Amino acid sequence: MPQPLLDIVALRSLTAIADCGGFHRAGEALALSQSAVSQHVRKLEKTLGRPVVERQGRGTRFTPDGRLLLEQARKILAVHDEAVRTLLGADGSTVTIGSTEHAADQFLPRLTAAVQEMRPGCRVRFRIDRSARLVEAVERGSVDVAVYVTEAAATEGTRVGGLPLSWYAVPGWQPPAAPETVPLVAIEDPCAIRRRAIATLAASGVPASVVGDAGYLAGVLDLARTGQGVALLAAVGQDPDGLTPCEGLPEVAPIPMSALARPGADPATVEAAFAAVRELLR
């Protein structure tokens, strides 16, 4: 019996759904139609023999099998893209852009446009990962330019601004009255935004506890959509599907963001990419 295979292109569509917040936005980020993204998901579901993404109201959520597949997909794509760059990217025709999950749907299109304006015709690949791993990838040379949360990595890089943060929950959700504890959903430690959420509430004397966490942002969004708690998320671009800004909790200061370029990267391309991030965060 032939060994089942997970299609790389389909896995890339799956991660884009998680990172961009839905099928339509994933298609825009990948320059694909929404139906093509849907076909990729169906292909993965056929391979696994069970659903990985399901509708929830106007939005989507990952099934438990889908969250497991998403976690493995990121590992597969990271190894695949690094191998491609090492073996095929020496001619400089491919630029790999890295981004933290937070606001990736805003960062990546702007970085892509900036890079392609300076280097018309070049191919752009993406890597979405945790900040510390992005910095390691840049320093290894497998990622050309990355934007990440400054305090989440040992390398400060070049400061490019502050990422606005807001509390998000399902429509109608209200924080419990004191002295009840505010339920939080967040990315599992280590996560700078998780720490920011807990510290901000503590500084205002608001008791809080993490009632659910996930390895990636997609899982946090799924948890928040169940109404179990409130999430601290990037507040740029459109609100996440199924969630709205939540009032009644302390205001959170923007979290500093940095950018880092691979040693030897074209200076003009690097400056254009950094300027695009600064413009978004201005």
N, C-alpha and C positions, 0 to 999 in steps of 0.2 A: 504494500500500500504506500503510495507516495507521501512524503513528509509534507504536512501543511506549511505554507509559506505566508509570511506577513509582508504585504507589499509596502515598500518604502514610501511611495507617493501617497498611498492611502494613510499611512501613519503620519505623514506630514500634515495631511488635511485634518486628521483627528486632533493633533496638538494645536493646530490653528483654531479649531472650534473652541478649545479650552482657553487659549490665550486671547482670542478676540471676542469671545462671548456669544458665539452663535454661528450658524451655517452661513448666513449672508455676509457677515463681516469677515469670516474665514475666507470665503470666496474672493472678496475684495483684496484681502492681504496677499493671497496666492495668485491673483489674476486668473481666477477660475470662476465658472458659473456656480450658483448655489446648487444646481442639480448635479454638477460634477462632484462637488464636495459630498453631497448626499450619496452618490453612487460609491464613492470611496468608503464611506462608513458602512454601507450595505455589504461591500466586499469584505471588510474586516469582520462584520457580524456573520457572514456566511462561513468564513474561515474558522471562527471560534465556535459557531453553532449557537450563539446566544446574543441578545442585544447588548450594545455598549452605550448607546445614547438614546434617550427617550424624551418626548415632549412633556413639558410641565407648564400648563397655561400658555402664555405667549412665548415662553423661553424653552430652554432645553436643560437637561441634567444628565450627568453620567451615572450609569448603573454601577453597582459595586465592581462588576467585571470590567466595565468601561474605565473606572478609575485605576484599576490594576493595569489594564492595557496601556493607559496613558502614561503611567509611571515607567513601564518598560519601553514604550515608544520613545520617550525622551532619551533614555540610555542608548537605544539602538541608533537614533538619529545623530546623537552626539558622536558616537564612534564612527558612524558612516561618513558624516561630514568632515571629521578630522582626517579620515583615511583619504577621502577625495581631495582635500586640500593638499595633503602630503604627497600624494601620488600624481595628481593632475593639475594642481593649482600653481605650479611653479612659474607659469608664464604670466601671472598677474592678471589674467582675464576674469578671475573670480574674486569677489570680495565677500568675506563672511562677517556679518554684523551680529553682535550679541546684545541681548537686552534682558534685564530682570523681567519677571512676569508682570510686575506692577506697571500698568499703562503701556504694555508692549504693543497693543493695537494702535497707540498713538506714536510711540517712538519709531517703530520699524518702518512705516510708510515714509516718514519724514527723512529718516536716515537713508533709506533707499533712494529717494529722489535726490538728496544732496550728493550721494556717491555717484549716481548715474549722470548727474549734470556735469560733474568733473571728469567722469570717465565713461563717455557714451559707449553703449554696446557691451559693457561689462556685465557679467552675471552676478547676481546677488544671492547669497545663501544666508539663512537665519539660524541663530542658536539662542534659545531661551533657557535660562538656567538661573541658579542662585548666584548672588553677587560674587561670593568668594570663588566659585568655580569659573565664572566668567573671567575674572582677573587672572586666574591660573591659565586659562585657555589663551588669553591675549599674550601673556608672558611666554607661553610655549610657542606661540606663532600660529595656532590653529584658528584663532579669531582675529580679525583685522582691527575692528573698532567695537567697543562695548560700552553700554551705559548701565549704571548700577547704583545701588544704594550705598552711599559713601561709608557709613559706619558698619556695614555688613561685610566689609572686606578689609584686609590688612594694608592694602595699597590705596592711598587716597586718590591718586589720579588727578585729573583736572576738574575742579568744581564747575558745574554747568547750571546750577540753580537748585531750587527746592521743589519737590513734588508735592502738590496740594493733597491733603488727606481729609476724608469725611467719613462719618458713620453712615452705614447703609443697612437697611433691613427691609422686610416685606412691607408693602403698603399697609398702613394702619397700625404697625407695631409701635408700642410705646415702652420706654424704659420703665421698669418697676419703681414704685415709690420707695424712698428710704424708709427703713433700713434694709430693704430687700437687695439682693445681689444682682448686678447687671450681668446677664449671660452673654459671653463673647464666643465668637467662632473665629479661628485664625489659622494661619499656616503654622505648622509645628516648629518648635525651636530647632536650630537658631533662626530667628526672623526678626529683623530690626523693627518692622511695622507692628508685629505682635508686641514687642517690648514697649514700643511707643504707645500703643493702646492701653496697656496695663498701667504704665507710668503716668499717663495723662489722667486717667480716672483716679488713681491713687493720690496724685497731687491735689485733686479737687475734693478728696474725701469721699469718693464714690466707690463703694465696695463692688468688686467684680470677680468673676471666675470664668475660666475657659471651659465651656461645656462641650465643645467639639473642635477638633483640629484635623488638618489634612496635610499631605505632603506637598500639594500644589494648589495654586489659586483656584483652579476649577473646582476642587473639592470644597474649598471654603465657600464659594458661590453657591454650590449645591446645598450646603448646610444652612446658609443664610436663607435660601429660598424656602426651606421647610418651616421657617418662622421660629426656629429654636433659639436664635440669638441675633446679636448685631455684629457687624464686621467693620473694621476700619480699612478703607480701600482708597486707592488713588482716585482723585476727583478731577480728572481731565477727560474730555470727550463726553460721549453719551453715558448715561447711567447704565449699570449692568442690567441685563434683561431680568425682569421680575423683582427688582430692588429699587428703592427710592431713598434719598437722603433722609436721615433720621434726626429730628430735633430733640432737644432736651438733654443732650449730653455735652460735656465740655468741648470747646473748640480745640482742635489739634493743629499745632504748628507744622508747616511743610517740612518734609524730611529731606536733608541734603542729598543731591545726586552728583555722581562723578562720571567722567568718561575717560577711557584709556585706549590708546592705540598701540598696535603691534610695533615693536622696534623695527625701524626701516620702512615703515609705511609711508606712502606719498604724503608729504606735508600739506599740500593744497587740499587733497581729499580729506585728510584728517580734520583740517580747520573747517571745511565746509560741513562735515558731519557734526562737529562740536557746535558750530553756529546754529545748525538746525535744531539741536536739542535745547540750546539756550533760548531760542525763539519760542519753542513750545512751552518752556517753563517760565517764561518772562511774566 
